[in-house]
């Protein structure tokens, strides 16, 4: 998709929304591997996501997914916009939302290090704000102090 406008993210209480629009150009690949132009679609999409957090994982679920389409150019003749919209709506319901929601159910890990761990985490969506609440647990791998003789300290500074 080639964007015609910058995507817009909107954060409201309880929901994260994204709007994007642009042109999608479709090609067919023949058996000789050559590409042939078919048609171009103007698409305007809006998606809302519910976010939650559990066990240091961020989970999400899409809802209110809409993609409006219109054929703007075609090399293969007239394409019925209503039929194309029906196909897109069907793909959203049967394939796109279930696939993305499956990934959202599995979740995405919070960024962390070996020494820092998130505990009792939560996420809140406020107006134009994503608030992540958490307790941090510091668990260093080693608490052994290493003795460095005084003369070696000066050598390290001089180098």
C-alpha positions in Angstrom: 0.0 0.0 0.0 1.3 3.4 -0.9 0.0 5.9 1.7 -1.8 9.0 0.4 -1.9 10.5 3.9 0.1 9.9 7.0 -1.4 7.2 9.3 -3.2 8.6 12.4 -3.2 6.9 15.8 -5.9 7.9 18.3 -5.8 6.9 21.9 -9.0 7.3 23.9 -10.1 5.9 27.2 -10.1 2.2 26.8 -9.3 2.1 23.0 -6.4 2.5 20.6 -7.4 3.4 17.1 -5.5 3.6 13.8 -6.6 5.2 10.5 -4.7 4.9 7.3 -5.5 5.4 3.6 -3.7 4.8 0.4 -3.5 3.1 -3.0 -3.1 -0.7 -3.4 -1.9 -1.8 -6.8 -2.4 -5.4 -7.8 -0.4 -7.4 -10.3 -0.5 -10.9 -11.7 2.6 -13.0 -12.1 2.6 -15.2 -15.2 4.4 -18.5 -15.5 7.3 -16.8 -17.1 7.6 -14.7 -13.9 6.7 -11.4 -15.5 4.4 -9.0 -13.7 1.3 -7.6 -15.4 -0.8 -4.8 -13.9 -4.4 -5.6 -13.0 -5.9 -2.7 -11.1 -5.5 -0.1 -8.4 -7.7 0.2 -5.3 -8.0 3.2 -3.1 -8.4 1.9 0.5 -9.4 3.7 3.7 -8.9 1.7 6.8 -9.8 2.2 10.5 -9.1 -0.3 13.2 -9.7 -0.2 17.0 -7.8 -2.4 19.5 -8.5 -3.3 23.1 -5.2 -3.8 25.0 -4.6 -5.7 28.2 -1.6 -7.0 30.1 -1.0 -10.2 32.0 2.2 -12.0 33.1 4.5 -9.5 31.5 2.7 -9.9 28.1 0.7 -7.3 26.2 -2.4 -8.8 24.7 -4.7 -7.2 22.1 -8.0 -7.8 20.3 -9.2 -6.0 17.2 -12.7 -4.8 16.9 -14.5 -2.4 14.6 -12.2 -3.1 11.7 -13.3 -1.3 8.6 -11.7 -1.1 5.2 -13.5 0.9 2.5 -12.4 0.2 -1.0 -12.9 1.8 -4.4 -11.3 0.8 -7.7 -9.6 3.8 -9.2 -8.0 2.2 -12.3 -8.3 -1.1 -14.1 -6.5 -2.8 -17.0 -8.9 -5.8 -16.9 -12.2 -4.0 -17.4 -14.9 -2.8 -15.0 -14.7 -4.1 -11.4 -17.9 -3.8 -9.3 -17.0 -1.8 -6.2 -19.8 -3.4 -4.2 -18.6 -6.9 -5.0 -15.0 -5.9 -4.1 -16.2 -4.4 -0.8 -18.1 -7.6 -0.1 -14.9 -9.7 -0.7 -12.9 -7.3 1.6 -15.5 -7.4 4.4 -15.6 -11.2 4.1 -11.8 -11.5 4.3 -11.8 -9.2 7.4 -14.4 -11.4 9.2 -13.1 -14.8 8.2 -9.3 -14.4 8.0 -7.8 -11.1 8.9 -9.3 -10.4 12.4 -9.1 -14.1 13.6 -5.4 -14.3 12.5 -4.4 -11.0 14.2 -6.5 -11.7 17.3 -4.8 -15.1 17.5 -1.4 -13.3 17.8 -3.0 -10.8 20.2 -4.2 -13.7 22.4 -0.7 -15.2 22.6 0.6 -11.7 23.5 3.8 -9.8 23.0 6.5 -9.7 25.7 7.2 -6.5 27.6 10.8 -5.4 26.9 13.0 -6.4 29.8 16.6 -7.2 30.8 18.0 -10.2 32.6 18.4 -8.2 35.8 15.0 -6.4 35.8 11.6 -8.1 35.8 8.1 -6.6 35.6 5.6 -7.8 38.2 2.0 -7.0 38.7 1.8 -5.1 35.5 -1.2 -3.4 34.0 -2.0 -1.2 31.1 -4.5 1.7 30.8 -5.5 3.7 27.8 -6.3 7.3 28.6 -6.9 10.3 26.4 -3.7 10.4 24.2 -1.8 8.3 26.7 -0.8 4.7 27.2 -0.1 4.2 30.9 1.9 1.1 31.9 1.8 0.3 35.6 4.3 -2.1 37.1 6.4 -3.1 40.0 10.0 -3.7 39.1 12.0 -6.5 40.6 15.8 -6.2 40.4 17.5 -9.6 40.5 21.2 -9.3 39.6 22.8 -12.5 38.3 25.8 -12.0 40.5 26.2 -10.1 43.7 29.9 -11.0 44.2 32.2 -8.0 44.4 35.5 -8.3 42.6 38.6 -6.9 44.4 40.8 -4.8 42.2 44.1 -3.7 43.7 44.7 0.0 43.9 47.7 0.0 41.5 45.6 -1.7 38.8 42.9 0.9 39.1 45.5 3.6 38.3 46.8 1.6 35.3 43.3 1.3 33.9 42.8 5.1 34.1 46.1 5.9 32.4 45.3 3.6 29.4 
